Amino acid sequence: MIASETTEATIAENKKEASTLSKASGSSRSYNIFFVDDDPMILKMLSRHLSKNQQYNISTFSSGEDCIESLSSNAPDIVVLDFHLSEEINSNKMNGLAILKKIKSLQPEVQVIMLSSQMEVQIAVDCLKKGAVNYVVKDDIMQFNVQKGIESIVKSNALKDEIHQLSNTIKRDKLLIRGYSFILIALVMTLYYFWMK
């Protein structure tokens, strides 16, 4: 009973936090998001949970190879990728870590969130070393943690865009000030020339 209450409280807290992050991101840009998992229930749960946000264009893939094939035609901004793809012993399909490396080699700007049922710190560290930006454990509140990870990326991108715009504005203003300075110097020299006559 206590565990159930704790889980419900955690879910409510995560919903509130995800909602706050969503509002804070304030970006109107749309994001292409790929969900890659060989478990159809996980794909369904994540896509259903996150498709409520109209900012997200969601595509789902049951294998890493399908995801890789779609990279060039429908470039994603964010990929949520299962660590344990193709666990069968005789499978010639790539696992999640190999897919992560492939994605980063083909499109390094794509942000990847790794999903795994493993709670081992070393696995999370390996994923982050290979280029993932976040590591989410598959548990009762996984969809909220994935949402928070995505919202964090969106917020970070919005800040980068804002910094880029401010930088361009500063450069433009510097050019305008320089232009006005030349005009002012030319006016002073002209007035001085006529005054000396």
N, C-alpha and C positions, 0 to 999 in steps of 0.2 A: 504494500500500500504506500509506504514512504517513498520507495523507488519510483512508483508511478507518479506520485505528486511531484517529485523532483524533476522527472522527465517533462511533465506538463509545464512546470514553472520555467524550465530551460527553454522549451519550445516557445512559450509566450514571450520570454525575454529576447530570443533570437528573432522572432517575428517583429518585435518592436525595433530592435537594432537594425534589421534589414530594411524596414520601412524608413527609418531615419536616414540611413545611408542612401537609399533610393532618392529621397527628397533632396538630400545634400548634394548629390552629384549634379543635378540641375542641367545636365547636358541634353540637347534635343537630337543629337546625332544618333543614328541607328547602328547597332552592332550585330555582325554575323557571328553566331555562336554555334560551334559543333559540339555535340555530346557523343562520345565514343565509349561504348560499353557492350560486352557480349551478353549482358543480362537485360532482356527486353523490359522487365519490370522497373529496373533502375532508369532506363531511358524514358519510359513512360512517366514515371514519377517526376523526374527532373524537368522534362519538357512541359508537363502539365503545370508544375509549380512556377516555372519561369516564363511561360508563354503569356502570363497575365500582363507582363510589362511589354507595351507596344514598341519600346525601343529595341527589343531583341528579335532578330530573325533567327529562328532555331532550326537546325538540321541535326538529325540523329543517324548514327552509324553503328552497326553491330560488329564491325571489324576495323582495325587500324588501316588495313590496305584500302578499304573503301574511302576512309577519311583522306588518305594520301592522294588518291585518285581525284578527289573533289577539291583539293587545295588550289589548283590553278584556275579552275572554272568558276569557283564560288569562294574566293579567298575569305577565310574567317579572321575575325579580330581576336577571338578567344576560343580555345579548345579545352573542353573538360574531358580528360582522358583517363580511362581505367588502367591501373598498373598491371592487373592480372588478366590481360587479354590472352586468349589461346593457351590455356593451361594444360591442354592434352599433351602427353609425352611425345607422340608421333606427329604432332602438328607442325607444318612448315610455315605457319603464320608468325608474324612478329609479335613480341610481347609489348606491353605499354612503354617500357623504357626505350626499346628500339624505335618505336613509333615517335616518341618524344624527340629522340636524336634526329630522326628523319625530318620531322616537322621543322625543327630549329635549323637544320642544314638547308632546307628548301626555302623557308620563309622565317628568318630569324626574328622578325618583328611581331609574329603571332605570340600572344600570351597564353601559356598552358597551365591549367590547374590539374594536378594529378589526384585521382580518386583511388583509395585502396582500403581493404578491410584490415590491413596490417597496421599495428600501432607502433611498430619498431622505429625508433628514431633514425637509425642508420638508413633505412629505406627512404624516409623523408629527405634526409640529407643528400642521398644519391640523386634523387629526383631534382632537388633544388640545384645541385651542382651541374646537372645536365641541361638546366635552363628553365625548369618549371618555376612559376612565380608563387605557387601555393600548393599545399598538400592537405587534402581533406580526407578524413577517415569516414568510411561507410558506417554510419550508426543511425540512431533514431532521428537525429537533427541534421543529417547530411545535407538535405536540400536547402536548409537555411544557411549552413556554412558555405555551400557552393554559391548561393545568392550573395552572401557577404563578400566572398572572394571576387565575384564578377563586379559587384558594385564598387569595390575598392579599385579595381582596374579602370572602370569607367570614370571614377572620381579623379584618379591619377592622370588619365588621358585629358580630362577637362582642364586640370591644372596646367598640364604641359601646353595645351592649346592656348590657354590664357597667357602663360609666360611668353610663348612665341608671338602672340598678338601684341603684348606690351613691348617686347623687344623691337618688333617692326615699327611700332608707334614712336619709340624713342629714337630709332634710326632716322625715321622720317622727320621728326621734330628737329634733330640735329642738322639735317640737310637744310630745313627751312631757316633755322637760325643762322647757319652759314651763309645762305643766300641773302637774307636780310642784312647781314653784316657787310657783305660786298656792296649791296645797294646803298647802305648808309655811308660807307667809305667813299663811294663814287659821288654821292651828293655833297659830302663835306669837301671833297677835292674840287668839285665843280664850283661850289660857293666860294671857296678860297681863291680859285682862279679868277672869278669875276670880281671879287672884293679887292684883289691885288691890282687889278687893272685900274 
